[in-house]
């Protein structure tokens, strides 16, 4: 990984890191403020211990080992950033212990929170053991990584230098008629499905780079209580971080849901800054952060989760989070790989490879009223369905980008998520289903009512999955299921 340094200096830094680690053992204290401070000691001492004791520590040069030895001084907010992400999974249980207030609950809270601090530190330490397939390629190609050492790059992947400032001035925008003219509404039969439902009562979580809610496309949208992980580094049980979207990707994705499921509630979970946290050479934290937002979105009661992102690394934390959503019958809709990713060695795309998710590919418009395989997308046997790949989208009002048609699997994915929202609105989750039962019912509806012939295939293909989604046909089938469930004429959720 690095050029070799004299072994005497290397040994000095290893011994210093170990000495600092053993000096930070802490005993139980009481009170949330003390608990946060105690967790900080445990966190940094665990990082020093785990990195230095790992057989791979020789791969770090003396300067990088010096930074690990002084990590608390150099990166004082790292603990707060990571604990806020990993707290999301444990939040319901930890808050219940806080509210109970008994001595037994306080002791249990202290124990579990310090375990969480050790876990967060362990995940950070593990980052150095999980380089990307094209680590050196991205380190040399992308400007944000040039001149940075391994420690700086891993810290960057945690969002340490993410842009969190609010825009000073926003540009006035008018709503373009193209939002309602776009071909995807007709190709996937959303326009006719809107006569049956527009998604009222369904709750869609969008895990992305944020949102600019001031854009006129959201003027009539039911927006939930958004949650911004980025920029949070205080105690995870208090405080807020204002929502912003400097990477523009999140606003783009949310504008699609607002157009294709116009009466659904959208709640945004900002897990990354698309300018500073993209394409990390060490990808573990990117998957973990996605997983943390999944736990938070499920706890908040969302029905559908859209993730217009993915990576090659089969992250165990992300896998477990997707299973948690599946067991709670929350549908995760995510994207397929591109050919470029496969060219760079990223053969699989996660979480799209998991059986607990719906994997979407982009469908191209070949001619007026004729659709087919999009050659930029890569065939994949994990593909579930296809959706229009180039909808008309919104960009933040404070960005230089103008609203436009934007091709991408990131754009096809929220169209499929919008269809899931329409289905949920007429065939809602009861809460009494067995783990995965409702998820499987929704997936079956989307598959059985997709149209492979509309994209030139008979049955399943790795190019387009089970075919182009059909919103009208799928919603009608869901209404029939609701009618059978009730034993009478179906009703719509929220009405």
N, C-alpha and C positions, 0 to 999 in steps of 0.2 A: 504493500500500500504506500510506503514511504521510503525515503532513502535511509540507510542505516546510520545511526549515531553511535558515538563511543559508549561502550557498555557500562562504564563507571557512572557516567551521567544518567543513563537510562535507569540503572539500579537505584540511584539517589532519588529519582522521582517516584519510582515504585514504592520505596520505603517511606517516603514522605506521605504519599497518598494513604498507605496503610496506617500510618501513625494518626493522621487526621481522622480516618474512619473509625478507629477504635476509641477515639476520645469523645464520640458523640452519642454514646449509649444513653437512652433516656428512660426514665420511669414514668408511670402514669401521673397525670395532673388533672385538674378539674377545670371546667369552663371552656367554651368554644375558642376564646382568644388564646388561652394557653395551649389548647389542643392544636390550633393552627401552627403556632410557633414550634411546638414539639414535633409536629409532623415535618416541619422544614428541616430540623436537625436530622431526623431519621432519613429523610429523602436524600440529602446531600451526602451523608455518610455512607448510605447504601450504594449510591453511584460510585463513589471512590473505591469502595471495597469490591464491588462486582467487576468493575472494569480492570482494576489492578490484579485481582486474583484470577481473571479469566486467562486461559492459555494464549488467547489471541492478542493480549496486551502488547506483545512485542511489535505488533504492526503499527502502533502509534509511536511517533517520534518523540524526542524529548520535549519539544515545545507543546505538543498535544498533551503529553502526560502532565506537564506543568499546568496546563489549563484545567485538567481534571482535578489536580490537587487543589486548585484555587477556584473551583467551579462556582462555589457559593458567592464568592466576591465578584467574579467576572460576570456571572449571570444570575443575579439575585431574584429575578422574577420567574426563572425557569420552573421552580417548584410550584408557584401559584398557577402558572399556565397549565401545567400537566395535571395537577390535582383537580382543577376545575373540569377537565375532560373526563377523567376516570371516576370522578364523583358521580357523574350522571347515572352510571349503572347502579350504584348503591344508594342513590339519593332517597328513595322511599323508605328503605330500612333505617338509614342513618337519621333522617328527619324524625321518624317515629321514636327513635331512642332519645333524640334531643327533646321532643315534646313530652315524653313520659316523665323525665326529671328525677326518677328514683335513683338511689345510689347504685343499684344493680345495673340500671340502664346507662348511667354515666360511665361505669366501668366498662360495660360492653361497648359503648360508643367509642371510648378511648382505644380499646383493643382493636376494633374494626377499622377505625380511622388510621391508626398507625400501620396496620396491615396494608391499607390502601396506599399510604405514602411509600411503603416499601415496594409495593407492586408497581406504582408509577415510576419509581426510580429504576426498578428492574427492567421495565419496558424501555426506558431511555438507554440504559446500558446495553440492552440487546440490539439496539439500532446499529451499533458498530459491527455487529456480527452478521447483518443482513444487508449487504450492498445490493443495489439493483443490477440487473443483467447488463446494463450499459452505463454503469457508474461513471467510468472515465469519460465516456462519450458526452454525458450530460454535464459533467464537471468542466469539460473543456469547451463545450458548445454554447452553453447558456451564460450570459454575462453576469447574472447574479451570483454564480458560483466561482467565477474566476478569481484567483488569488486567495481563496478561502481554504483553510485546512479542514480536516475531517470533523473536528469538534465544532467549528463554526458552522459547517454545513448541516450537521445533525441538529444543532440548536436552531438554525434557521428553519428547518423542517417542522419544528415545534411552533412556528409562528412568532418567534421572539421579536423579529423586526417587522411584523405585519403592519400594514397601514390601517390605522383605526381612527384617524381624524375625520371629523365631519366636514362636508363641503361648505365652503363659505358662500358660494353663489350658485344657484341652479338656473339653467336655461329654460325659458318658457317653451313648452311643446304642445302641439295640438295632436289629437288622436287621428292617426291616419286611417282612411277608409280601407286600406289594404288588410287591416286586421280581420275584417269580415269578408273580404273578397278572396282570400287565399285559397289555393286549390286543395289543400289538405282537408279542409272542412267538408268538401264534396267527395274527395277520394276515399276517405275513411267513414263517410256517411254520418258525420256529426250534425250536419245541418238538419237532416231529417230526424235524427235522434232527439234534437232539442224540442221537438213537438211532444216528446214523451217525458223528458227530464233534462234539466241543465245542471244537475248535481247538487241540488239543495239538500243540506243536511250532512253531506259527506265531508270528511276532514282529510285534507291532503297536506302532508309534511314535505317540504322541499329542503333537502340537505345540500347546501351549495355555498357560494361565496357571498351571499347576502341578498339584499333587495333595496331598490330605491322606490319606496311606496308612494312617492309624490308623482310618479309618472301617471299620465291620464289613463293609461290602460287599466290601472287599478282603482279608478274612481268609484266603480260600482262593486268592487270585489270585497267579499267578506274576509278580512284579514284577521288571523288569530294573534295571540301574544307571541311575537317572534322571540327567538333566543339566540344570542350572539356568544359563542364560545371564545371567539378571537378578541384579545384584549382584556380578558378576565384573568387577574392574577392575585386577587384578594381571597378571603375565605369563601369557599364555594356556596355557602348557605346564606350569603348576603351580597347585596350590590347588583348592579346591572351594567351591561356594556351596550352603548347605543348601536343601533343597526346601521350599516353602511355597505356599499358594494363597489369597491374600487376595481375589482377585476371584471365587472359587468356581466359575467357568466350567469350569476344567480338571478339578476333582473331579467335577463333573456329567458331563462327557463321558467321563471314564475309567470312571465307574460304569456307563455304558451298555455299554462294551466288556466290562467284567467280567461283565456279566449276559448279553450276547448271544454272547460267545465266551469262556466261563468258564475254559477251559483254555489259552488263548493267553497268551503272555508280553506284558506291557504295559510299555513304557518311555516315560517322560514327558520331554519337552523343553520347559522353561519359557522362552518367548521374550518374555513380556510380563507386566506387572502390569495386570490388567483395571481397576483403579481409576484409575491415573494415565496409562496409555498408550492408552486407548480413543479412537476417533474423532479421530485426529490431523488438524488442519487442513492440515498438511504431511505427506503420507502415505508418502514414499519409504522411510524407514527401517523402517516397519512391514512392507512387502513384502520388503525386504532381510533383515530378521531372520527372517522366515518361510523365506526361501531358505537362510539360514545353517543353520537347524535341519534343513532337508531334507538338506543335504550331510552334516551330522553323523549323522542317522538312517540314511542310506544307508551311510556308512562303518562304522557300528556293526552292520551286518548285518540290519537290519529288513526284513521282507517287505512290510508294508503301512504307509502313513503316513496318519493321520487329521488333517485340518486343518478344524476347525469354525469357519472365519473366512474373510474375503475382503474385497476392496476394489475400487474402481472403476479404480485405476491399473494400467496394463499395465507392470509393473516388469520391466526387462530382466534384472536379477539374479535375480528370482524365476522368470522364464521359463526362464532357463538352468539353474537348480536343478531345476526340474520335468523338463526334458529330461534332465538327468543321472540323475535317478531312473528315468525311462522307459528310458534306455539301459541301466541296470543292472537292469531288469525289476523295479523296486519300484513297487507301485501306490500312487498318491496318490489319496485319496478326500476330496473337499471339497464345499462347499455351493453351492447356487443363490442367486440374489438374492431379496430381498423386494420387494413392491410399494412399501414406504416408501422403500427405497433408490432405486428408479427415480423416485419422485416428487421426491426430492431431487437428481436429476440423475445418479445413479450407474447408468448404463445397463447396464454389464457388471460381472460379478463375477469377480475373479481371485483364485486361479488356476483357478477353475472353467471359464473360457473356453478354457483351453489344451487342445489335443487330447491332451496327455500326462497328463491327469487324468480321474477319474471325477467327474461333477457330479451331486449328489443333491438332490432336492427333497422336501418334506414331503408325506405322504399323510394325509388327515384320516379319522377314523372318523365316518361320517354317521349310522349306526345300528348296532345290534348285528349284527356280521357283514357290514356294508356299508361300503365305503370309496370315497373319491373325492378329487378335486382340493381342495387346501387353499387357500382364497381369500386368505390372507395372503401366500402365496408368489407369485412372479411367473412367468408362463410364459417359457420361454427355450429357444431352439433348441439350446443347448449341453447341456440336461438329458440325463443318461444314464438314470437310473432314479429311482424314488420309494421312500421308506421311511417307516414310521410316524413321525408328527411329534410325538407326545406320550408318550414313555416315562416310567416312574417312575425318578427319579434321586436321587443322593445329593449332599449339600452338606457342606462342611467341618464338622467337629465343633466348631470354634471360631467358626463364623459364627452369625448369628441365624436363618438360614434353616432350615426343617425339610424333611426329605426329602419329595418330592412329585412329582406328575405335572407335567411341564414341556414346554409346546409350543415348538417351534423347529426350524428347519432345522439348527441346531447339534446338535440331538438326533437328527434323522433321519440325519445324516451318519455318526456312529459305528455306527449299526445296519448301514448298508451296508458300512462298513469291517470290521465283525465278520463279515459274510457272506464278504468277501474272505479273512479269516483262516480261516474254516471250509474254504474251498476250498483254500487253501494247505496246510492240514493233511493233506488227502487227495491233493492233486495238487501236490507241492512243486516249487519252483524247483530246477533241477539246477545252474545256474551255467554251463552250457555253451551256453545259448541265445544266439541272435543278439540284438543290442540291440533291445529292445522286443518281442521275440517272445513271451516269457512274459506280459508285460503285456497284449498284445493277446489272448492266449488267455484270460486271466482276465476281461477286459472282455467278450469274446464270450460267455463262459459266463454272466455276469450279465445281459447283454442278452437272449440267446436264451431264457433261462429265467425272465425276468420276465413278469408277467401284466398286460397292458394292460386286459383285459376286467374284471379285478377292480376297476378304478377307472373303468370306464365308457367305455373307448376301444377302438378297433380299430387296432392297430399303434402307431407312434410319434405322440406329441403333445408340443408344447412345454410343456404343462401338467404332464404326468407322465412324460415321457421314454418309455421302452419299457415302462413299467408298474411295478406294485408288485413288489418283489423277492420271490422265493420261495426260501428257504434250502434246504428239503428237495429241491426239484427241481434247484437249481443244484449242490448237493453230490452228488446222484446222477449228474448229468452229469459232474462232475469225477471221480468214482470210475470211470466208464467210460473216461475219457481215461487215467487212471492204469493201468487194466487193459490198455488197448491199448498203453500205453508199455512196460509190463513184459512183455507177452505172456502174462500169467497173472493170477490173481485179485489185485485191487488191495490194497495195504497202506497203512496210515496212517502218516504221518510221526510220528516220536517213539515208535513202538511197537516 
